[in-house]
Amino acid sequence: MKIDNISITTLNSLLKDGKEIIFIAVNRETPANSTNVKGKVESLKQYGVQMPLMLIPAGYAAEEGLELVDDNLTPVTDPQRIENALVILDGNNRYKAYKEIQKQQKEAAAKGKAYDAGKGLDDIVCFIQTEKPEKGVLNTLIEVNTTAISWKGGDYMRTAAKLNPDNEAINWANEMMKAKMSLSTISLFLTFDSKLKPQNVAGLIKGNDLGCKVNLERAKRIFTALVEAGFKQKDINKRYLIKFIISHADELENTLKAFKGLTEGEVKHISENLKDFGNPFEAVEAKIEQLKAQQG
């Protein structure tokens, strides 16, 4: 980014000039009640915005075919509206927190209550990249957030799923993340290793290959077997179950049959003792041996 291509202004100045702040859809999903935004609300009240917003003319994003939305997540497609708008490359959650403070202040006023916004509604410095990024808007968005380490695994996965609707493995992984499974555990399911990392998913967003081989059919079979056995999502989300299965990868069929054959009491025992230093999988191992004996 060249300094000659940067215009410096403030949020209030932009709004007074009739400019609108809109969003690239894949970068507008964090809800106002999320821990991240709540934390930024309190930070803004105490310290104000310490870092400027990085903006870019919305038309550049539209030229790439990126979906644009407003505060209400309503698609923005009108050319004149897009021409008059800017999108956020960096500072999305800061802006959300700023808007949330405005909302809280209005709600308090409507109820006749006092509201201390602190420094939360102080004007915000904005850097506008006036020329289209050489590498494109989406790649710049990903690079900015990768460098700033502000995106988590779920942010990457959600964006990758939106941009790759036909990628069944990524969409399955996204569903697992919605169910609060970590990317590291998802990687164990899909690769039997820790090869699937945020960098891989970021690469997919940029149009590259995922960079590691995944086995979705196997992952689904394992997940289904654990569900059918009676394990709750919160237990499946932990690494202990999938790590045990990986350790028995050479006898996967019998291992999954053994899990499906567990009694309710055995499932409960395993779930309650996953973190113990002992072996909670004795019942599974015994059933595996029984199956092997039956098979001769």
Order of alpha helices (4+ residues) and beta strands (2+ residues): beta-alpha-beta-alpha-beta-alpha-beta-alpha-beta-alpha-beta-alpha-alpha-alpha-alpha-alpha-alpha-alpha-alpha-alpha-alpha-alpha
